[in-house]
Amino acid sequence: CALHHCSNSIPAAMHCLLCVQVSCMPGGTASNIVAYIAKGDMPLSIMMTTASTLMAVFTTPLLTSLLVGTLVPVNAKAMFMSVVQLVLAPVIVGTALNQYFPQVRATIA
């Protein structure tokens, strides 16, 4: 793992866990900015960002459990609930506000 060279004070298992976690997380915001600057296909970029973000809710706990579960204890169910709270819930709330309360969206924007 590349992080192993950064510090010898962190155990190797933790380095592997960090590598898996970073690899599982989507980098959509950065890709959307690059697509915008490059005058790329923005609808495609936004759709791919949406797909990778929604998939991360399920794949992050699954891949972490499968890839690192033998090195460190991983509670996939708790991780899934955490990702739902941090990723999926805000997306659902934002979409609902945008759809059903446009005046609130206009005030926030």
N, C-alpha and C positions, 0 to 999 in steps of 0.2 A: 504494500500500500504506500502511496506517495507521502501520506501524512507521517509515516514512521520516521522520516528523515527530519521532520520539523522539531521534534522534541523526544528525548529519551525518557522523560518523566511520565509519559502516558503509556499504559500497557498496550501491547500489540493488538489485543482483542478489541480495545476501544478504538484504535486506529481503523481497524476493519469495519467496525460498526459505523464510524463517522463516514468512511468512504461509501458504504452502502447507502446510508441515509442521504448523502449529498447526491449520489447517482440516481436515487429514486425520485427526487423532487424535480418537478418540471421547472424549466427556465423560461416561461412564456413571456413575461414582461420584457425581458431583454431581447428576445427574438422578435417581438412586435415592434420594438423601437428600431432594430436593425432593418426589418422589412420596410418600415416607414421611410427611413433615411435612404434606403436603396430603391425606393419607389417600387417595392414589390407588391405582390398580390395580397392586400390587406385582409379581405374577407377570408382567404385561405389561411393566412397567418393567425387570425383571430379564432377561426374554427379549430385549427390544430392546437392552439393554446387551450381552448375550452376542452377539447378531447383529452389532452395530456393532463390537465388539472383534474378532471373528473376521474380519469383512470388512476391517478396517483392516490386517490382515496382508498382504493382497493389494493393496488400493487405495492405501495410502500410497506404496509404491515406484512403482506404476504412475502415479499422478497426479503425483507429484514429478517423475518422468522426463518425462512429457508436458508438464507446465506450466512447469517450470523448466529442463529439460534443454538448452534452447537458450541459456540465460544462464550456467549453471554446469555443470561436469561432474557427472553423476549416475550412480553405479554402482547400477542398480536391483537387480541380483542380490545384491550385498553388503548393500544396505539391506534387502532381503527377508529374508536370513539373520539380520540383526541384529534385525529386528522379530520373527521367529520365536523367537529366543533370549530376547528381553525380554518378549514378550507371550504367545505360544502355548505355549512350553515350561513356564512356571510354571503356566499353566491346566491343562495336561495332567497335570503332576506332582501338583498339588493335587487334581484330580478323581480320579486313580488312588489317591492316599493316602486320600481320603475313602471311596472305594468298597471298596478291598481291605484297608486297614489302619485301621479305625475307632478302634482303641485309640490309635494315634499321633495321629489327629485330636483325640481327646478330651484327650490330654496337652497338645497344642499350644494348644487352645482353652482 
